[in-house]
Amino acid sequence: MIKEIFKNVLYRYILPYGSLLLIKLLSLTYRVRIVDGQKEKEILKKQNGLVYASWHQRFFPGITFFSTRKPIAIIISKSHDGDLIARAVSILGWHPIRGSSSKGGQKALTEIKKLAQSNYKIGHIVDGPQGPFGVVKPGLLKIAQAGAIPIIPTITSAQNKWKFNSWDRFMIPKPFSRVIIRFGDPVHIPSVMNEDEFEENRLEIEQQMKDLYKRTDQIWASPEKTFEIFK
């Protein structure tokens, strides 16, 4: 009985609040600059809903940054780890949608449709939670179709970072690092597509995201460009 109570307190309060405190403290030290922010603004002038598409490897700087884009939601798997993550992001202000391609996916898409009608933005990690790295999974396009909202590739890049020995070499910017958050060209997904059209759109988004990451990371190799952005 005592063990269960401790476990409940640990997962519902200690770990979520403790993790968020560390994330917030670290994020406060970052020197963040937005690149191509007008692309996001132009979409939001026309409609309030959109999907921010990010790689799993680089989503860390966006945890606190995009929590300011309320109302905002994110899909989280129905797993034990997902329970902890859902609790943490909800404390931060995100609305967790529980589901995945293997469990509860259709219910999650139905909820996204309702949320999009209430002007919610959706954050989505396109190759998570287990990869393969750099591959946009079909779920991104299905989210855009369900909500009738455009996709905007979202790029994060840090000058100084830690790299972890994970399947995607997960990155966390070091304290006081310069961080770039960059928006790509919005992609509007047709509500009805055949199999070939679906794959063509998926590959288009995947290539745009890869190109943006490459070009954004190259900024750090150019002192002139770095100075221009952070002056």
Secondary structure, DSSP 8 states (H G I E B T S, - for coil): -HHHHHHHHIIIIIHHHHHHHHHHHHHHT-EEEEESHHHHHHHHHH-S--EEEE-GGG-TTHHHHGGGS-SEEEEE-SSHHHHHHHHHHHHHT-EEEE-BTTTBHHHHHHHHHHHHHTT-EEEEETTTTT--TT---THHHHHHHHHT--EEEEEEEESSEEE-SSTT--EEE-TT-EEEEEE---B---SS--HHHHHHHHHHHHHHHHHHHHHHHGGGG-HHHHHHHH-
